[in-house]
Amino acid sequence: MDKILSARVDESILQRIGVLARQMGTTKKRVIEEAICLYAEKVRSGEADVFDATLGAWSRRESPTQTVAKARKAFRQSMGRHHS
């Protein structure tokens, strides 16, 4: 049974999906399904490394302790403005 998926996607991606569907002579749904299946197979086979694709989120010059200290300082300053 098919289910409905709702997601905010950049307009350029939606256009690319439409163009691909027309070129392939199929539906947008089928383009998305095939793309997900192909990507999943790449991840399974090790050809696509999810951690490499998201490494920027974890790669920092500062230590975790410094990051936490900066976040706490920003929070305290923000709260201080509201309690004055």
N, C-alpha and C positions, 0 to 999 in steps of 0.2 A: 504494500500500500504506500503510495506517495504521500509525503507530508510537506507542509509549507515551511519554507525557510525565509526569514526576513533578516536582511543585513544591509548596513549602509556601505555602499561601494562607490569608489570614485567614478565620476561620470565617464572618464576616459576608458576605464576597465569595462564598463557596461557597453560602450561603443565597440570595443575590441571583441567582446563576446558576441555582439550582434553581427559584426563583420565576419568573424569565424563561422558562425552558424550559417550565414548566407553562402560563404565559400564552400563549406562542407555539405551544404544542402540538408541541414538537419536543424534541430531546435536549439535554443539557448540552453535549455535544461540539459540536453545531451552533451553539449560542449562543456558545461560545468561538471557534469558527472564524470566524463572521460578525463578531464583535467585533474580532478581530485584522485581518481584511480591511478593515473600515471604518476602523480606526485607521491602518493602513498607507496607505490611500488619502488620509486627511487629511494625513498627514506628506508624502506625495508631492506633494500639491497645494499644500502650504504653509499649509494651514488650521491644522494643529497643529505647533507648533515644539518639537522635542525639547529644544533647548537652553533654551527658556523653562521647560519642565516640570522641568528638572534644574538650573536656574540656582543654586539655593540651595547646591549642593555646591561651586560655584566662586566664589561671591560672598563675599569676606572683607574685613574692614576692614584687616587687617594685610598687610604685603608678604610675598611668598614667602620672602624672606630671614628675616624675623621668624618665620614659621611653621616653617621648617627649624631655626632656632636653638632654638625652644621644644621641638621634637620631639627634637632631639639632647640638650638639657639633661635632659628627662624620661627619655630612654634611659640617659644616663650615671648619673643618680640611681638608677634602677632597678638597673642593673648594679652600682653601688657597694654597695648593700644586700646583694647576694649574695656579694661578695668580701670583706666585713668579717670 
